[in-house]
Amino acid sequence: MTTSPFILAGAAALLLAASAAGQEPRLETRLDPATYRGVVAVIEQARARGLPTEPLVDKALEGVAKRAPGERIIGAVARLSERLGAARAALGPNASLAEVQAGAEALAVGVPEEALRELRATAPDASLAVPLGVLTQLVSRGIAVSRATETVLELLRRGARPPQLIALGQAVQEDIAQGMAPATALDVRLRGVLGALPSVSDDVRTTAGNRPPR
């Protein structure tokens, strides 16, 4: 019985793809064999779940740069993979890779999964990558998680755009760097942003006023 050359070629391609799937060239020369195998196993599990894997590679390389022991590197990569999975579960199966990564970063600074679900419910059709990034920035600069979360939620309800959110985060960071208390800096800068946005009641009145007569 003669095997078709097309079948042989297809089998070879599948074997090559399977072999390549378990390789991470950026890590192979930077990690010892045992650590490399452990990290790649986590990455492959994440890939099979549809999670972004680039952050996992970066986390492993961060461990290398810090000269962390292999076990700690594997553990850090595994914990990040868990956060990525939790972020996607909270943000929904249609969340973009950027949103999932931003959600994982928010979880890492102590933002609860419930906050991610609230953000999604508030802005179901918008990308949450920037709002989550600003939320993470505010918390990491010393703003209480509950206050930072409510701030971002309020801005989303009022229709704030990504550039306005980014500007708020940068301004608060600059004020803190100059010695202002984190909560005070947020209060001062938030008033300016909210002043340029319509209130929720204004939105309702405008919508009602624009309805065509019956």
N, C-alpha and C positions, 0 to 999 in steps of 0.2 A: 504494500500500500504506500503510495507516494503522497507526501504532505505538500499541499499547495504552497508555493513561495509567498503568496499573499498572506496566508495564515501564519507562516513563520515570521514574516515581517511585522504583522500585527502583534504577535506574541512578544516579539523583541521590543516593540514600542511600549507595550504595557509594562514589561519588566523594567525598562529604562525609566518610565514615568514613576513607577512605584519606588524605584531606588532613589530617584531625585527628590521625591516627596519627603523622604526622611532625612534630607541633608540641609544644613544651614551653613553655607560657605563662610558667612561672616563670623560664625562661632567656632567652626571646626578647628581653626588654627589658633584660637584664643583660649579655649577651654581644655582642661585635661580630659581624657577619654570618658571617665566615669561621669564627670559633670556634664559633658557634652551630651551623653546618652540621656541623662536625666532631664536636661533642659529640652532636648528635641522631643522627648516623649510628651512633655507638657504642651509643647507647641503643636504637635500633631493632634493631640486631643482637642485643643482649642480650634484648630483648623477644621476638624471634623464637625465641630459644633457651629461652624460659620462665624467664629469670633475673629476679630483682627489679630494677626500674629506679629505684626511689626513692633507693637509696643513690648511684646514679650522678648523679642530679640534685643531691643534697646535696653530692657531691664537687665538682661544677662550681661550685656556689654558694660552697663553701668557698674554691675558687680565686679567685673574684671578690672575696670578702671580704679575701683576702690580696693582692689586686692582682697576681696571677700573670699572666704573659704567656699569650696564647691557646694557644700550642703546648704549654706546660706543663700547662694545664688539660686539653686534649684527651688528652695523654699520661697524666695522672693518672687520668682517667675510664676510659681504655682499660685501664690496668693493674688497676684495681679490677674491671672487667668480667672480665678474665682470672682474677682471684682468685675471683670469684663462680662462674665456670665450673669452676674447679679444686675449689672447696669442694663443689659439687654432685656432681661426679664421685666425690670421696672419700666423701661421705656417702650417696650412693645416689640414684637417680632419684625416690624418694618423699620425700626430705628437704623439710621445710617451708621457706617463704621465710625465716622467722626463723632456722632452722638454717643455711641457706646464707649469710645475711648474717653470722651469728656466726662461721661457719667462715672466711669471707673475712677477717674482722677478726683471727682467730687466725693465719691465714697471713701477714698483714701484719706481725705482730710476730715472725715467724720460726718459728712452729710448723710442722712439716713435714706434708705431706699424709698420710703414713703414720700420724701421730698421730690425725688425723681418722678414718681407717679403723679404727684400734684402738678409738677411742671408740664408733664405730657397732657394731663387733663385740661390745663389752662390754655395750652397752645398745641392742640392735636395735629395741626397741619403745617406747623412751622418747624424749622430745624432748631434744635435745642443745643447745638454745639457751642454757640457763643454764650447764651444764658448760663449754661452749666460751667463754662470756663470762667465767667465773671463771678459766679457763685463760689467756685473754688478759690478764686483770687481773693475775694472778700474774707472768706473764712481763714485762709492761710495768713491773712494780714491782721488777724485778731478780732474780727467781727464775730459775734456769737452766731452759731449755726442757725438758730431759729430766726434771728433778726436778718441775717443775710438771705435766708430762704424767702422770707416774707417780702423783702425788698425786691428781689428778682421776680417773684410772683406778681407783685403789684405793678411793676414796670411792664410785664407781659400783658396784664389785664388792661393797662392803659395804652397799649399799642406801641411801646418803645421798640425802636429798630436796633439791629446789632451795633451800628456805629455809636448810638447813644449809650448802649450798655457798656461797650468797650471804653468809651470816654469816661464814664462814671468810674469804672474800675481803675483806670489809669490815674484819674484825678485823686481818688481816695488814697491810692498807693503813694502818690507824690506828697499829699498832705501828711500822711503818717511818717514818711521819711524825713519830713521837716519838723517832726516832734508833736504833731497833733494826735490826740487820743483817737484810736480807731473808730469808736462809736460816734464821736463828735465829727470826725471827718466825713463819715457816711451821712450824718444828718445834714451837714452843710451842703454837700454836693448833691444829695438826693433832692433837696428842695429846688435846686436849680433845674434838674432834669424834669421833675414832676411839673414845674411851672410851665414848661414848654409842651406838655402833653394835655390832651383833653381829659376831663374827669370821666368816670364811668357814667355818671348821670348825664353829662353833656352828650356822650355818645348815644345814650338811649333817646334823649330828646331830639337829637339831630336825625337819628334813624326814623323816629316816629314822624318828624316834620317832613321828611322827604318821601313818605309813603304816598302814592297816588290816591286821589279821592275815590271812594267806592261809587 
